[in-house]
Amino acid sequence: MTEDVIRLLTPEGEFRAHPDYPIEVSPDLLRQLYRDIILTRRTDIESTALQRTGELGLWCPVLGQEGVQIGAAHAMRPSDYGFTTYRELGIFHVRGVDPVELLHLYRGTSHASWDPRRVGLGIFTIVIGSHALHSVGYAMGIQRDGADEAVLSCFGDGATSTGDVHEAMVFAAAFNAPVVFLVQNNQWAISVPVTRQTRAPLATRAAGYGIPSVRIDGNDVLAALGVTRVLLDRAREGGGPAFIEAVTYRRGPHTTSDDPTRYRDEAELDHWASLDPLDRLRRHMERVGALDPAFVAEVDAEADALGERLREAIRGMADPDPLGMFDHVYAEPHRQVTADRAAMADYLATVEGS
Amino acid sequence: MTSMTPTTSMTMVQALNAGLRRAMEGDPKVLLMGEDIGPLGGVFRVTDGLQKDFGEDRVIDSPLAESGIVGTAVGLAMRGYRPVLEIQFDGFVYPAFDQIVTMVAKHHYRSGGITPMPMVIRIPYGGGIGAVEHHSESPEAYFAHTPGLRVLTPADAAEAYVTIQQAIASDDPVIYFEPKRRYWDRAEVDEVSPISGNPWSSRVLRRGSDVTLVAYGPMVRTCLEAADAAAEDGVECSVIDLRSLSPLDLDPVVADVQGTGRCIVVHEAPVMLGMGAEVAAEVTRRCFFHLEAPVERVGGAYIPYPPNRFEQHYLPDVDRVLDAIDRVTAV
């Protein structure tokens, strides 16, 4: 990892304050972040297992990226709004998405997972980069409402090559929209390394739009929290858009259908495993005496209960009513959908009656 | 429209402008966004004067990026706004095609009915004005083929005034195709009466016993003129304006063809897999035992829109409609 990144927590777990990104590190905050990483990691592991046993069609592991996600999500106020990719389990967890809701999508019973009004997160799109524009539009709405809110817009290194991300930066700059772009540069877009997306550090692109940018250690949960909070505050106060490149690593496959052994070295994986965000936090908590055995056991028990709840909920999930696929195509009645639904109902009635 | 209701003679451009103004006055969440729609008033002047009266926050001159226009409008709609977008010309909508098809059309469905996408995307379309390439296309079938979108196209100024407001009032996304060659045609517009009527339905404009002419947008006037000409030869035509291409209301067409036994569908877009294919298939299925002749389609050839010195040959006109009438009545 390059050394030009903002880092508040060294890999050895030593806290180093940064004058531009003040953060009060209380034992309660550390325990909250620890708990969030443990629970996120448990959902991640359980979901892969549920895919491997045929209960889910697909899963997108998040291992390695929990630090930046959980830190950034904690920087948001409840009234702020977020737009994310699919590999954003840490953010979903912190914002209060029930993982059972989330897994409906991978179970194939629903395209969407949660109520965006409740958690302040748009449902994610699988098309890369599209939601960067939605983020800016939402932020333009905040401006017009005169609301004290801001948007966190998350995407990956691959997305930075898309036209929509470019257009999002153009619109955000033109309208001074209250949006913070958070790029998780996890080094790989499926099998293609970040060097195929860019010759310069991604953070340097922002300057071309007149948008300030920061490069952070994406495996440092405190840096993610501190930097994102400062930039969201700035956006809320009318300072306009900002851009964060979080340098991190996707240690798992792109999805459960991927085989990373075809394109990357074991040594690279080992290097990034040594920079694990949970290990780093744990080392710091041990240094400051914030990680007592009773707390660790309590969180482990909570994770076990979460795993059991997930397994039961997913294995017991019934297939949807076939006519449910006609629901919500339109907000108002549409004669073609009505006719197609009636035809399907008639057909099903003949099949069941035969 | 009764003789008691005062009306104003307007071009379609003026009618759209008046309709947009009335929608903006009625709902503070309605805002306009597009290229050159501010001080310039749009390249066709449809938004003339609106930024001056409603301000830059509600009439937004956007950067020159169609995907950006539609993509940011998705976010505005999620926030509770009702964006009305102007795509400058038909051939410039394709950079926004992904946002329209993948995001706008599917969002209400994907969100399980939680997040509607009340958005209108206005697109001047069609040929006949001697334009350079990318300025004369008829891409309506792409959008009508996409579940989740509604597609409307007015045939005259009076229709435009009413249906642009109905499109804006809809909680569903509406692709609103404006027949640019009819922009300067005048009609009497009723600005007083409450907006009423179902825009998602076909309109029977003329009744005749011999042939049913089906059209929409720019070809409605062409078919009315062809019907006048045919009548001089003793062939009486019905003319039906589909008006809404999604949903498609074929009940009036079917009812009429069951009387005439002959049907001709007319549009500027290529005949191959155009709107006429759906009309012909459904009319054939539902009127099979009433038909006296195969359903005919009159439209563009399967070529890109040609340079404008060819367009008098490419575009359907009164003579080509009359030629099709000859074919179906000769059977």
Interface residues (C-beta under 8 A of the other chain):
Chain A: S110 H111 A112 D115 P116 R117 G122 I123 T125 V127 S130 A132 L133 H134 S135 V136 G137 Y138 A139 M140 G141 I142 Q143 R144 D145 G163 D164 E167 A168 V170 F171 A174 D327 H328 V329 Y330 A331 E332 H334 R335 Q336 V337
Chain B: L31 D57 S62 P63 A65 S67 G68 V70 G71 T72 A73 V74 G75 L76 A77 M78 R79 G80 Y81 P95 D98 Q99 T102 M103 K106 H108 Y109 R110 S111 G112 G113 I114 T115 P116 P118 P147 G148 R150 S170 D171 D172 W200 S246 P247 L248 D249
